[in-house]
Amino acid sequence: MEENNPPKAQKKPFELKKFNNVRIDNYHWLNDRNNPDVIKYLNQENEYYEKSTSHTIKFQKKLFKEIKNKIKEDDESVPYFLNGYWYISKFKEKLNYPIHVRFKETLKAKEEILFDCNKLAQDYNYFNLSNFKVSPNNKIVAYSIDTVSRRLYTIKFKNLETGKMYSEEIKNTSGNFAWAEDNLTLFYTSKNIDTLRNEKIFKHKLNDNPENDKLVYFEKDDTFYTNVFKSKTNKFIFITSSSTLTSEYRYLSSNNPDKDFKLFNKRKKGVEYSLSHFEDYFYILTNKDRAYNYKLLKTSVNNTTDDYWENVVDHREDVLIEGIDVFKHFLVISERHNGLNRINVLNWNTNENFYINFDSETFSCYTTGNLDFNSTKLRYAYNSLNEPYSIVEYNLISKKKKILKQQIVLDEKFNPNNYKTERVWAQSRDGKKLPISLIYNKSLKRETGNPLLIYGYGSYGSTIDPTFSISRLSLLDRGFIFAIAHVRGSEYLGRSWYENGKLLKKKNTFTDFIDCTKFLISKGYSSLGNVYAYGGSAGGLLIGAVINMSPDLYNGVIAAVPFVDIVTTMLDETIPLTTGEYDEWGNPNNEKLYNYMLSYSPYDNVKNLKYPNILVITGLHDSQVQYWEPAKWVAKLRELKKDNNKLFLNTNMETGHGGSSGRFEAIKDLVKEYAFLFDLEKIYK
């Protein structure tokens, strides 16, 4: 490969036939990570990227230091109380990973170290301790780790009295598990190592060989995933089976782990529900009977058929119920109204009902860390685009707030009031109002061609709320405006907002994003030549579709782990996560859905166009979007595009979907993206 010349992937035509359509995929051969030629090509792309961006290395180091120095390195989480112990996660200066500790009964007690993840991670390029749970008698901890970034977790056991490890290890799990009350039995979710589908629930007995573990549930429908968890009251073990649109639960007394699970309510296509337990009732959050924004019902633990379900909170046309937290004396309901979070509190004893509301329009609030069933205090996290994260303790009796911890920005110049936040509304081409959250430095003047970075996702009903970011300050303080387009496909404006951005309405997601961009340009926030777009995973599909539809709208785009070869992937049931996605994207074995998906698939619609500057990021071990999708996409773009703009593929050969592990390594990944944007704007200060 000549210096500074991009690599050219070899073309090996491969026919893909479906219905009356024949697609020729010249880069299908990249779908083999064991092929040395594939690794060679990925390394060539990395080498080209590194040489082409070498002039930004000094600036990247400056950015890395700038961001890192704003983060409090010696830090710890807010303590939480559970079953007689206080738990804290600590970060120490210069160390990448947390240290998990606990204190018996009082924070003044002797510190017990559960895990020092820095020591556990020292032999690995990637490390993630996903989950840990202490047995009911507080003597044993089960925990799950991933050292490849494939999201195949190994469960291990540690004796907290002696510090010694148990001999057994349970491999290829989802990382989720639940202790029975006997302190010996652990229920866990096993993954199919090929499709990565959570498909089986096993029962393990401590000190036994995992080969002897008993299968207690097998989800045979390959469009469903299964998981296991314990109720907050500790009375029940639940097994869930769910697809995008349908769910089903089984339950078992946690005091009787050797009995059989009972079916709660048989699955019905299009009916979703989730369960919580309180006293003699199961509480059911469901969309049953066309309650598309969900309603809350209850039924006796002794009679779970839906004929006996009683209403607790009605369905409302303008309020989406996102979740509940059950306490001994209170029920807390997380809601979304007109795109904004609010918290609804019900007193079990008095039936008093009140709301915790917030004044901003560019904030995020969610309940967190409420593990103690007996508590009368609610914890929630609050932050906004210009306000750092706070953990707030709300006394449900006195209704007084107490900030337990606020994220510290180690920068004397930082002041939230230096940044203006807005929520503005664009109009879609079909007449819908499209919300956009914005933040920028107050010193900026409109109509001056400010650089604008617009972010979007818009799939799975996943809502991207406006949140604070220390690293984003490096963009804002160099003149960038940051925007989040709350496009259809999310649930920002309720469940219908999601339903109108999926399946045969998926293109609404892409046109909404384009319409939001054009609106911001028309209002003087930015101008052509200074607009940039970012999306990751399904958001990468959004970016890929958008630049095929409106390639001249953006000066540059970043697509992180992008899902861009949707038709080929969704036709291959052996690929991880495919079958469970049919309700989101459609099953391309249906001709109508096949043709619709083909009409927007980023990879299939690459043409002889002038494309913007493009940075594509992926990981060799990605479990969600296989590395070959972005690799093929870049190869095809190189072949067909009619411009001399930058096109980079940067593959992390050690990681997967979430990028690098460790808080500082993750900053290095982010700095690469920022440097790409700043280089295009010729900003190096």
C-alpha positions as CSV (number, residue, x, y, z in Angstrom):
1,M,0.0,0.0,0.0
2,E,1.5,3.4,-1.0
3,E,1.9,6.0,1.6
4,N,-1.3,8.1,2.2
5,N,-3.3,6.1,-0.4
6,P,-6.3,4.4,1.0
7,P,-6.5,0.6,0.8
8,K,-8.7,-1.0,-1.8
9,A,-10.5,-4.1,-0.7
10,Q,-10.5,-6.8,-3.3
11,K,-13.8,-7.3,-5.1
12,K,-15.1,-10.9,-5.0
13,P,-18.7,-10.9,-6.4
14,F,-21.1,-12.8,-4.3
15,E,-24.8,-13.3,-5.4
16,L,-27.6,-12.8,-2.9
17,K,-30.9,-13.8,-4.3
18,K,-34.3,-13.1,-2.8
19,F,-37.7,-13.0,-4.5
20,N,-37.1,-11.5,-7.9
21,N,-34.1,-9.5,-6.8
22,V,-30.4,-10.4,-7.2
23,R,-27.8,-8.3,-5.2
24,I,-24.1,-8.5,-6.0
25,D,-22.1,-8.1,-2.8
26,N,-18.4,-7.6,-3.8
27,Y,-17.2,-7.4,-0.2
28,H,-19.1,-10.4,1.3
29,W,-15.7,-12.1,1.8
30,L,-14.9,-9.7,4.7
31,N,-17.5,-11.7,6.7
32,D,-14.7,-14.0,8.2
33,R,-12.6,-12.8,11.1
34,N,-10.5,-16.0,10.8
35,N,-9.4,-15.1,7.3
36,P,-5.9,-13.6,7.4
37,D,-6.7,-11.4,4.4
38,V,-9.6,-9.9,6.4
39,I,-7.3,-9.0,9.3
40,K,-4.8,-7.7,6.9
41,Y,-7.3,-5.4,5.2
42,L,-8.6,-4.1,8.6
43,N,-5.0,-3.4,9.7
44,Q,-4.4,-1.6,6.4
45,E,-7.4,0.6,7.0
46,N,-6.1,1.4,10.5
47,E,-2.7,2.2,9.1
48,Y,-4.2,4.6,6.6
49,Y,-6.3,6.2,9.3
50,E,-3.3,6.7,11.6
51,K,-1.1,8.1,8.8
52,S,-3.9,10.4,7.6
53,T,-4.6,11.8,11.0
54,S,-1.0,11.9,12.3
55,H,-1.0,15.7,12.1
56,T,-3.7,15.7,14.8
57,I,-1.8,13.5,17.3
58,K,-0.4,16.5,19.3
59,F,-3.9,18.0,19.4
60,Q,-5.4,14.7,20.5
61,K,-3.0,14.5,23.4
62,K,-3.9,18.1,24.4
63,L,-7.6,17.2,24.2
64,F,-7.1,14.0,26.2
65,K,-5.3,15.9,28.9
66,E,-7.9,18.6,28.9
67,I,-10.8,16.2,29.4
68,K,-9.0,13.9,31.8
69,N,-8.0,16.9,34.0
70,K,-11.6,17.9,34.4
71,I,-12.6,14.5,35.8
72,K,-12.2,13.9,39.5
73,E,-10.0,10.8,39.5
74,D,-10.1,10.0,43.2
75,D,-13.9,9.5,43.5
76,E,-16.6,7.3,44.8
77,S,-20.3,6.5,44.4
78,V,-23.0,7.4,46.8
79,P,-23.3,4.6,49.4
80,Y,-26.4,2.4,49.1
81,F,-27.8,0.2,51.9
82,L,-28.8,-3.4,51.3
83,N,-29.4,-6.3,53.6
84,G,-27.4,-4.9,56.5
85,Y,-24.5,-3.5,54.5
86,W,-23.5,-0.2,52.9
87,Y,-21.9,-0.6,49.4
88,I,-19.6,1.9,47.6
89,S,-17.7,1.8,44.3
90,K,-14.4,3.8,44.4
91,F,-12.1,5.2,41.8
92,K,-8.5,6.0,42.7
93,E,-6.2,8.4,40.9
94,K,-4.5,7.1,37.7
95,L,-6.5,3.8,37.9
96,N,-8.9,2.8,35.1
97,Y,-11.4,0.6,37.0
98,P,-13.5,0.7,40.2
99,I,-12.9,-0.9,43.5
100,H,-16.1,-2.3,45.1
101,V,-16.3,-2.2,48.9
102,R,-18.8,-2.7,51.7
103,F,-19.3,-1.8,55.4
104,K,-21.4,-3.7,57.9
105,E,-24.3,-1.7,59.3
106,T,-22.5,1.6,59.4
107,L,-20.1,3.5,57.2
108,K,-17.7,3.7,60.2
109,A,-17.3,0.0,60.2
110,K,-14.2,-1.8,58.8
111,E,-14.0,-1.6,55.0
112,E,-14.3,-4.9,53.2
113,I,-13.0,-5.1,49.6
114,L,-15.2,-7.1,47.4
115,F,-13.4,-6.5,44.1
116,D,-10.4,-4.5,42.9
117,C,-11.2,-4.5,39.2
118,N,-7.8,-3.0,38.5
119,K,-6.2,-6.2,39.7
120,L,-8.8,-8.4,38.0
121,A,-8.2,-6.5,34.7
122,Q,-4.4,-6.5,34.7
123,D,-4.0,-9.5,32.3
124,Y,-6.6,-8.4,29.8
125,N,-6.8,-5.8,27.0
126,Y,-10.5,-5.5,27.8
127,F,-12.3,-6.1,31.1
128,N,-15.9,-5.6,32.3
129,L,-17.3,-6.7,35.6
130,S,-21.0,-6.6,34.6
131,N,-22.8,-7.6,37.7
132,F,-22.4,-8.8,41.2
133,K,-24.9,-10.0,43.8
134,V,-24.2,-11.0,47.4
135,S,-26.0,-14.1,48.8
136,P,-28.9,-13.5,51.3
137,N,-26.6,-14.5,54.2
138,N,-24.0,-12.0,53.0
139,K,-21.3,-14.7,52.9
140,I,-20.8,-15.3,49.2
141,V,-20.7,-13.0,46.1
142,A,-21.5,-14.1,42.6
143,Y,-20.1,-11.9,39.8
144,S,-19.9,-11.9,36.0
145,I,-17.0,-10.7,33.8
146,D,-16.3,-10.3,30.1
147,T,-12.7,-10.1,29.0
148,V,-13.3,-10.1,25.2
149,S,-16.1,-7.6,24.7
150,R,-18.3,-10.2,23.1
151,R,-20.9,-9.9,26.0
152,L,-20.4,-13.6,26.8
153,Y,-20.0,-13.4,30.6
154,T,-18.4,-15.9,33.0
155,I,-20.0,-16.2,36.4
156,K,-17.6,-16.8,39.3
157,F,-18.1,-17.1,43.1
158,K,-16.1,-15.7,46.0
159,N,-16.3,-16.5,49.7
160,L,-16.5,-13.2,51.5
161,E,-15.5,-14.6,54.8
162,T,-12.2,-16.3,53.6
163,G,-11.6,-14.4,50.4
164,K,-11.1,-17.6,48.5
165,M,-12.6,-18.4,45.2
166,Y,-15.0,-21.3,44.5
167,S,-13.7,-23.8,41.9
168,E,-16.6,-23.6,39.6
169,E,-17.0,-21.1,36.7
170,I,-20.1,-20.8,34.6
171,K,-19.3,-19.7,31.0
172,N,-21.3,-18.2,28.2
173,T,-23.9,-16.4,30.2
174,S,-25.7,-13.1,29.8
175,G,-24.3,-11.9,33.1
176,N,-27.7,-11.9,34.7
177,F,-28.5,-14.2,37.7
178,A,-30.5,-14.4,40.9
179,W,-29.8,-16.0,44.3
180,A,-32.5,-18.2,46.0
181,E,-32.9,-17.7,49.7
182,D,-31.1,-20.9,50.5
183,N,-27.7,-19.3,49.8
184,L,-26.8,-22.3,47.6
185,T,-28.9,-22.0,44.5
186,L,-28.3,-19.5,41.7
187,F,-30.5,-19.1,38.6
188,Y,-28.7,-17.7,35.6
189,T,-29.2,-17.0,31.9
190,S,-27.2,-18.9,29.3
191,K,-26.4,-17.6,25.9
192,N,-26.2,-19.3,22.5
193,I,-22.6,-18.8,21.6
194,D,-23.3,-18.4,17.9
195,T,-26.4,-16.2,17.8
196,L,-25.7,-14.7,21.3
197,R,-29.4,-15.1,22.1
198,N,-30.3,-15.4,25.8
199,E,-32.2,-18.7,25.4
200,K,-31.9,-20.9,28.5
201,I,-32.3,-20.5,32.3
202,F,-30.3,-22.9,34.4
203,K,-30.2,-23.7,38.1
204,H,-26.7,-24.0,39.7
205,K,-25.9,-25.5,43.1
206,L,-22.9,-24.0,44.8
207,N,-19.8,-26.3,44.9
208,D,-21.2,-28.4,42.1
209,N,-19.8,-28.8,38.6
210,P,-21.7,-26.5,36.2
211,E,-22.1,-29.5,33.8
212,N,-24.6,-30.8,36.3
213,D,-26.7,-27.6,36.2
214,K,-30.4,-28.2,35.7
215,L,-32.2,-26.6,32.7
216,V,-35.3,-25.0,34.1
217,Y,-36.5,-23.1,31.1
218,F,-35.7,-23.1,27.3
219,E,-37.1,-20.3,25.1
220,K,-37.6,-22.1,21.9
221,D,-39.0,-19.2,19.9
222,D,-35.8,-17.7,18.4
223,T,-37.5,-14.2,18.2
224,F,-37.6,-14.1,22.0
225,Y,-34.9,-13.6,24.7
226,T,-35.1,-14.9,28.2
227,N,-33.7,-13.5,31.5
228,V,-34.0,-14.1,35.2
229,F,-34.2,-11.7,38.2
230,K,-35.3,-11.5,41.8
231,S,-38.1,-9.3,43.0
232,K,-37.2,-6.3,45.2
233,T,-39.1,-7.9,48.0
234,N,-36.9,-11.0,47.7
235,K,-40.0,-13.2,47.7
236,F,-39.9,-14.3,44.1
237,I,-37.6,-15.3,41.2
238,F,-38.9,-14.2,37.8
239,I,-38.1,-15.6,34.4
240,T,-38.9,-13.2,31.6
241,S,-39.4,-14.0,27.9
242,S,-39.7,-11.1,25.6
243,S,-39.5,-10.0,22.0
244,T,-39.8,-6.4,20.8
245,L,-43.6,-6.4,21.1
246,T,-44.6,-9.4,23.3
247,S,-43.6,-10.6,26.8
248,E,-44.3,-13.5,29.2
249,Y,-43.3,-14.2,32.8
250,R,-42.8,-17.2,35.0
251,Y,-42.4,-17.0,38.8
252,L,-41.2,-19.1,41.7
253,S,-41.0,-18.6,45.4
254,S,-37.3,-17.8,46.2
255,N,-37.7,-19.9,49.3
256,N,-38.5,-23.0,47.2
257,P,-35.9,-23.1,44.5
258,D,-36.3,-26.8,43.7
259,K,-40.0,-26.4,42.8
260,D,-41.2,-25.6,39.2
261,F,-41.8,-22.2,37.9
262,K,-45.4,-21.2,37.2
263,L,-46.6,-19.4,34.1
264,F,-47.9,-15.9,35.1
265,N,-49.9,-15.2,31.9
266,K,-49.5,-16.7,28.5
267,R,-47.9,-14.6,25.8
268,K,-50.2,-12.9,23.3
269,K,-48.8,-11.2,20.2
270,G,-48.5,-7.5,20.8
271,V,-49.1,-7.6,24.5
272,E,-46.2,-6.5,26.7
273,Y,-46.1,-6.7,30.5
274,S,-43.6,-6.5,33.3
275,L,-44.0,-7.6,36.9
276,S,-43.3,-6.3,40.4
277,H,-44.3,-7.7,43.7
278,F,-45.8,-6.1,46.8
279,E,-47.5,-7.9,49.7
280,D,-50.2,-10.2,48.3
281,Y,-50.2,-8.7,44.8
282,F,-48.2,-8.7,41.6
283,Y,-48.2,-5.3,39.9
284,I,-48.4,-5.4,36.1
285,L,-47.2,-2.6,33.8
286,T,-48.8,-3.4,30.5
287,N,-50.1,-2.2,27.1
288,K,-53.0,-4.7,27.2
289,D,-56.2,-3.5,25.6
290,R,-54.5,-1.0,23.4
291,A,-53.0,0.9,26.3
292,Y,-50.1,1.9,24.1
293,N,-48.6,4.3,26.7
294,Y,-49.1,1.6,29.3
295,K,-51.2,1.3,32.4
296,L,-50.6,-0.2,35.8
297,L,-52.7,-3.2,37.1
298,K,-52.5,-5.6,39.9
299,T,-53.6,-9.2,40.6
300,S,-53.4,-11.6,43.5
301,V,-50.3,-13.8,43.7
302,N,-52.8,-16.7,43.9
303,N,-54.7,-15.9,40.7
304,T,-52.7,-14.4,37.8
305,T,-55.1,-14.9,34.8
306,D,-55.9,-11.6,33.2
307,D,-59.6,-11.9,34.0
308,Y,-58.7,-10.9,37.6
309,W,-56.4,-8.0,36.9
310,E,-57.5,-4.8,38.7
311,N,-56.8,-1.2,37.6
312,V,-54.3,0.9,39.6
313,V,-53.2,3.7,37.2
314,D,-55.3,4.2,34.0
315,H,-53.8,4.5,30.5
316,R,-53.4,8.2,29.5
317,E,-53.2,9.4,25.9
318,D,-50.5,12.0,26.8
319,V,-48.5,10.3,29.5
320,L,-46.1,7.4,28.9
321,I,-45.4,5.2,31.9
322,E,-41.7,4.2,31.8
323,G,-41.3,2.2,34.9
324,I,-42.1,1.8,38.6
325,D,-40.3,1.4,41.9
326,V,-42.1,-0.5,44.7
327,F,-41.4,0.4,48.4
328,K,-43.1,-0.9,51.5
329,H,-45.0,2.4,52.0
330,F,-44.9,4.0,48.5
331,L,-45.3,3.3,44.8
332,V,-43.1,5.5,42.6
333,I,-44.1,5.8,38.9
334,S,-41.6,7.2,36.3
335,E,-43.5,9.0,33.6
336,R,-42.9,11.1,30.5
337,H,-45.2,13.9,29.5
338,N,-44.6,16.1,26.4
339,G,-41.1,14.6,26.2
340,L,-40.1,15.5,29.7
341,N,-39.5,13.2,32.7
342,R,-41.6,13.4,35.9
343,I,-42.0,11.3,39.0
344,N,-45.4,10.3,40.3
345,V,-45.6,9.1,44.0
346,L,-48.5,7.2,45.6
347,N,-48.6,6.6,49.3
348,W,-49.9,3.0,49.9
349,N,-51.4,3.9,53.3
350,T,-53.1,7.2,52.7
351,N,-53.6,7.0,48.9
352,E,-52.1,10.5,48.6
353,N,-50.7,11.2,45.1
354,F,-48.2,13.9,44.2
355,Y,-45.6,14.7,41.6
356,I,-41.9,15.6,41.7
357,N,-41.6,18.0,38.8
358,F,-38.6,19.8,37.2
359,D,-38.3,23.2,35.6
360,S,-35.9,22.7,32.7
361,E,-36.8,21.5,29.2
362,T,-33.3,20.1,28.6
363,F,-32.8,17.7,31.4
364,S,-32.8,14.0,32.3
365,C,-34.2,12.5,35.5
366,Y,-34.5,8.8,36.5
367,T,-34.8,6.8,39.7
368,T,-31.7,4.8,40.6
369,G,-30.2,2.8,43.4
370,N,-33.5,2.1,45.2
371,L,-32.7,-1.4,46.3
372,D,-33.9,-1.1,49.9
373,F,-37.6,-2.2,50.0
374,N,-38.1,-0.7,53.5
375,S,-36.8,2.8,52.7
376,T,-38.9,5.9,52.9
377,K,-36.4,7.8,50.8
378,L,-36.3,7.8,47.0
379,R,-33.1,8.3,45.1
380,Y,-33.0,9.8,41.6
381,A,-30.4,11.1,39.3
382,Y,-30.8,14.6,37.8
383,N,-28.7,16.4,35.2
384,S,-29.3,18.7,32.2
385,L,-27.3,19.7,29.2
386,N,-25.5,22.3,31.3
387,E,-25.8,20.9,34.8
388,P,-23.6,18.0,36.0
389,Y,-25.1,14.8,37.4
390,S,-26.6,14.9,40.9
391,I,-27.8,12.1,43.0
392,V,-30.8,13.4,45.0
393,E,-32.4,11.8,48.0
394,Y,-36.1,12.7,48.2
395,N,-37.8,12.1,51.6
396,L,-41.2,10.7,50.5
397,I,-42.7,11.7,53.9
398,S,-41.4,15.2,54.5
399,K,-41.0,15.8,50.7
400,K,-37.6,17.4,51.2
401,K,-34.7,17.0,48.8
402,K,-31.1,16.5,49.7
403,I,-28.3,16.4,47.2
404,L,-26.1,13.4,48.1
405,K,-23.5,14.0,45.5
406,Q,-22.9,16.2,42.5
407,Q,-20.5,15.5,39.7
408,I,-17.5,17.8,40.0
409,V,-15.9,19.5,37.0
410,L,-12.3,20.2,37.8
411,D,-12.2,23.5,35.9
412,E,-12.3,26.9,37.6
413,K,-13.7,28.4,34.5
414,F,-16.7,26.1,34.3
415,N,-20.0,27.7,35.1
416,P,-23.3,26.2,34.0
417,N,-24.6,29.7,33.3
418,N,-22.0,30.1,30.5
419,Y,-24.1,27.8,28.4
420,K,-27.5,28.4,26.9
421,T,-29.9,25.4,26.5
422,E,-33.0,25.4,24.5
423,R,-35.7,23.0,23.3
424,V,-36.9,24.1,19.8
425,W,-39.4,22.5,17.5
426,A,-38.8,21.8,13.8
427,Q,-41.6,20.7,11.4
428,S,-41.4,17.5,9.5
429,R,-42.3,17.2,5.9
430,D,-45.5,15.4,6.9
431,G,-46.5,18.1,9.4
432,K,-45.2,16.7,12.8
433,K,-43.5,18.9,15.3
434,L,-40.0,17.6,15.9
435,P,-38.3,18.4,19.3
436,I,-34.6,19.3,19.3
437,S,-32.5,19.8,22.5
438,L,-29.7,22.3,22.1
439,I,-26.7,23.6,24.1
440,Y,-24.0,26.1,23.1
441,N,-21.8,28.7,24.7
442,K,-23.6,32.0,25.3
443,S,-20.8,33.9,23.7
444,L,-21.8,32.5,20.3
445,K,-23.5,34.7,17.8
446,R,-26.1,33.5,15.3
447,E,-25.7,33.8,11.6
448,T,-21.9,33.4,11.8
449,G,-21.6,29.8,10.5
450,N,-21.1,28.1,13.8
451,P,-20.2,24.5,13.6
452,L,-23.1,22.3,14.6
453,L,-23.0,18.6,15.7
454,I,-26.4,17.0,15.6
455,Y,-26.9,13.6,17.2
456,G,-29.6,11.0,16.6
457,Y,-30.6,7.5,17.3
458,G,-34.3,6.8,16.8
459,S,-34.8,3.0,17.2
460,Y,-36.2,0.4,19.6
461,G,-38.2,3.1,21.4
462,S,-34.9,4.1,23.1
463,T,-35.1,7.8,24.1
464,I,-31.9,9.9,24.1
465,D,-32.5,12.4,26.9
466,P,-30.5,15.6,27.2
467,T,-27.6,14.8,29.6
468,F,-24.5,16.5,30.8
469,S,-21.1,15.6,29.5
470,I,-17.7,16.8,30.7
471,S,-16.0,15.8,27.5
472,R,-18.6,17.8,25.5
473,L,-17.3,21.0,27.1
474,S,-14.3,20.7,24.8
475,L,-16.6,21.0,21.8
476,L,-18.8,23.8,23.3
477,D,-15.8,25.9,24.4
478,R,-14.4,25.8,20.8
479,G,-17.6,27.1,19.3
480,F,-19.6,24.0,18.5
481,I,-23.4,23.8,19.0
482,F,-24.6,20.4,20.1
483,A,-28.1,19.2,19.3
484,I,-30.1,16.1,19.9
485,A,-32.8,15.4,17.3
486,H,-35.6,13.5,19.1
487,V,-36.7,11.8,15.9
488,R,-39.5,9.2,15.5
489,G,-38.4,5.7,16.5
490,S,-37.8,6.9,20.1
491,E,-40.5,7.2,22.8
492,Y,-39.7,10.9,23.5
493,L,-43.3,11.9,22.7
494,G,-44.9,8.6,23.8
495,R,-45.3,5.1,22.4
496,S,-46.9,6.3,19.2
497,W,-43.7,8.3,18.5
498,Y,-41.9,4.9,18.4
499,E,-44.6,3.1,16.4
500,N,-44.3,5.7,13.7
501,G,-40.5,5.2,13.3
502,K,-40.3,1.5,12.8
503,L,-41.1,-1.3,10.3
504,L,-42.8,0.2,7.2
505,K,-42.6,3.7,8.8
506,K,-38.8,3.6,9.4
507,K,-38.0,6.2,6.9
508,N,-39.7,8.8,9.2
509,T,-36.6,8.5,11.4
510,F,-34.3,9.5,8.6
511,T,-36.4,12.3,7.1
512,D,-37.0,13.7,10.7
513,F,-33.3,13.9,11.2
514,I,-32.8,15.7,7.8
515,D,-35.7,18.1,8.6
516,C,-34.3,18.9,12.0
517,T,-30.9,19.7,10.4
518,K,-32.5,21.9,7.8
519,F,-34.5,23.7,10.4
520,L,-31.4,24.5,12.5
521,I,-29.7,25.9,9.4
522,S,-32.7,28.0,8.5
523,K,-32.8,29.5,12.0
524,G,-29.1,30.5,11.8
525,Y,-27.7,28.1,14.3
526,S,-25.3,26.9,11.6
527,S,-24.7,26.9,7.8
528,L,-24.0,24.5,5.0
529,G,-20.3,23.5,5.2
530,N,-20.3,23.6,9.0
531,V,-22.9,20.9,9.9
532,Y,-21.9,17.5,11.3
533,A,-23.8,14.4,12.3
534,Y,-23.2,11.6,14.7
535,G,-24.9,8.3,15.4
536,G,-23.9,4.9,16.8
537,S,-25.2,1.4,16.3
538,A,-28.8,1.8,15.0
539,G,-27.9,5.5,15.0
540,G,-25.2,4.6,12.6
541,L,-27.9,3.2,10.3
542,L,-29.6,6.6,10.6
543,I,-26.3,8.3,9.5
544,G,-25.8,5.9,6.6
545,A,-29.3,6.4,5.3
546,V,-29.2,10.2,5.8
547,I,-26.0,10.7,3.8
548,N,-27.5,8.6,0.9
549,M,-30.6,10.7,1.0
550,S,-29.0,14.2,1.6
551,P,-25.2,13.8,1.0
552,D,-24.7,17.6,0.6
553,L,-26.2,18.6,3.9
554,Y,-23.3,17.6,6.1
555,N,-19.6,18.5,6.0
556,G,-18.7,15.4,8.0
557,V,-20.3,12.5,9.8
558,I,-19.3,10.0,12.4
559,A,-20.8,6.5,12.4
560,A,-19.9,4.4,15.4
561,V,-20.4,0.6,15.2
562,P,-23.0,1.3,12.5
563,F,-25.7,-1.2,11.5
564,V,-25.6,-0.5,7.8
565,D,-26.1,-3.9,6.0
566,I,-29.6,-4.4,7.3
567,V,-31.0,-6.7,4.6
568,T,-28.2,-9.2,4.5
569,T,-28.0,-9.3,8.3
570,M,-31.7,-9.7,8.8
571,L,-31.8,-12.6,6.3
572,D,-29.1,-14.5,8.2
573,E,-30.5,-16.1,11.2
574,T,-27.1,-17.4,12.3
575,I,-25.9,-13.9,13.0
576,P,-26.2,-12.7,16.6
577,L,-29.4,-10.8,17.4
578,T,-31.1,-11.2,14.0
579,T,-34.3,-13.1,14.8
580,G,-35.1,-10.9,17.8
581,E,-35.1,-7.8,15.6
582,Y,-37.9,-8.7,13.2
583,D,-40.5,-6.7,15.1
584,E,-38.2,-3.6,14.9
585,W,-37.1,-3.7,11.3
586,G,-39.2,-6.3,9.7
587,N,-38.6,-9.9,8.5
588,P,-37.2,-9.6,5.0
589,N,-38.6,-13.0,4.2
590,N,-41.7,-11.0,3.6
591,E,-41.4,-9.5,0.2
592,K,-43.0,-6.2,1.0
593,L,-40.8,-5.7,4.0
594,Y,-37.8,-6.9,2.0
595,N,-38.3,-4.3,-0.6
596,Y,-38.9,-1.5,1.9
597,M,-35.8,-2.4,3.9
598,L,-33.8,-2.6,0.7
599,S,-35.0,0.9,-0.3
600,Y,-33.1,2.5,2.7
601,S,-30.3,0.0,3.6
602,P,-27.2,2.2,3.7
603,Y,-24.9,-0.4,2.2
604,D,-27.3,-1.3,-0.6
605,N,-27.9,2.4,-1.5
606,V,-24.3,3.6,-1.8
607,K,-24.2,5.4,-5.2
608,N,-21.9,7.5,-7.4
609,L,-22.4,10.6,-5.2
610,K,-20.3,13.2,-3.5
611,Y,-20.4,12.2,0.1
612,P,-19.4,14.2,3.2
613,N,-16.2,13.4,5.2
614,I,-16.8,10.2,7.1
615,L,-15.3,8.5,10.1
616,V,-16.4,5.0,10.8
617,I,-15.6,3.2,14.0
618,T,-16.0,-0.4,14.9
619,G,-14.6,-3.3,17.0
620,L,-13.5,-6.6,15.8
621,H,-15.4,-8.5,18.6
622,D,-18.6,-6.5,18.3
623,S,-21.5,-8.6,19.5
624,Q,-24.3,-6.3,18.4
625,V,-23.2,-5.1,15.0
626,Q,-20.6,-7.4,13.4
627,Y,-17.4,-5.6,12.3
628,W,-17.9,-6.6,8.6
629,E,-20.9,-4.3,8.2
630,P,-18.9,-1.1,8.6
631,A,-15.9,-2.7,6.8
632,K,-18.0,-3.6,3.8
633,W,-19.7,-0.2,3.8
634,V,-16.4,1.7,3.8
635,A,-15.0,-0.5,1.0
636,K,-18.1,0.2,-1.2
637,L,-18.0,3.9,-0.4
638,R,-14.3,3.9,-1.5
639,E,-15.3,2.3,-4.7
640,L,-18.3,4.4,-5.7
641,K,-18.0,7.9,-4.2
642,K,-17.2,10.8,-6.5
643,D,-15.3,13.1,-4.1
644,N,-11.9,13.5,-2.4
645,N,-13.3,13.9,1.1
646,K,-11.9,12.0,4.0
647,L,-13.1,8.4,4.5
648,F,-11.7,6.5,7.5
649,L,-12.4,3.1,9.0
650,N,-10.9,2.7,12.5
651,T,-11.2,-0.8,13.9
652,N,-10.3,-1.5,17.5
653,M,-8.9,-5.0,17.2
654,E,-9.3,-5.7,20.9
655,T,-12.9,-4.6,21.7
656,G,-16.5,-4.8,20.7
657,H,-19.7,-2.8,20.7
658,G,-19.0,-0.6,23.7
659,G,-15.5,0.4,22.7
660,S,-12.6,0.4,25.1
661,S,-13.0,-0.6,28.7
662,G,-11.6,1.6,31.5
663,R,-12.5,5.3,32.0
664,F,-9.3,6.7,30.5
665,E,-9.1,4.4,27.4
666,A,-12.7,5.4,26.6
667,I,-11.6,9.1,26.6
668,K,-8.9,8.3,24.0
669,D,-11.6,6.8,21.7
670,L,-13.7,10.0,22.1
671,V,-10.7,12.2,21.4
672,K,-10.3,10.6,18.0
673,E,-13.8,11.5,17.1
674,Y,-13.4,15.1,18.4
675,A,-10.1,15.5,16.5
676,F,-11.9,14.4,13.3
677,L,-14.4,17.2,13.7
678,F,-11.9,19.9,14.8
679,D,-9.7,19.0,11.9
680,L,-12.5,19.6,9.4
681,E,-13.2,22.9,11.0
682,K,-9.4,23.8,11.2
683,I,-9.6,24.2,14.9
684,Y,-6.4,23.3,16.7
685,K,-6.3,25.6,19.6
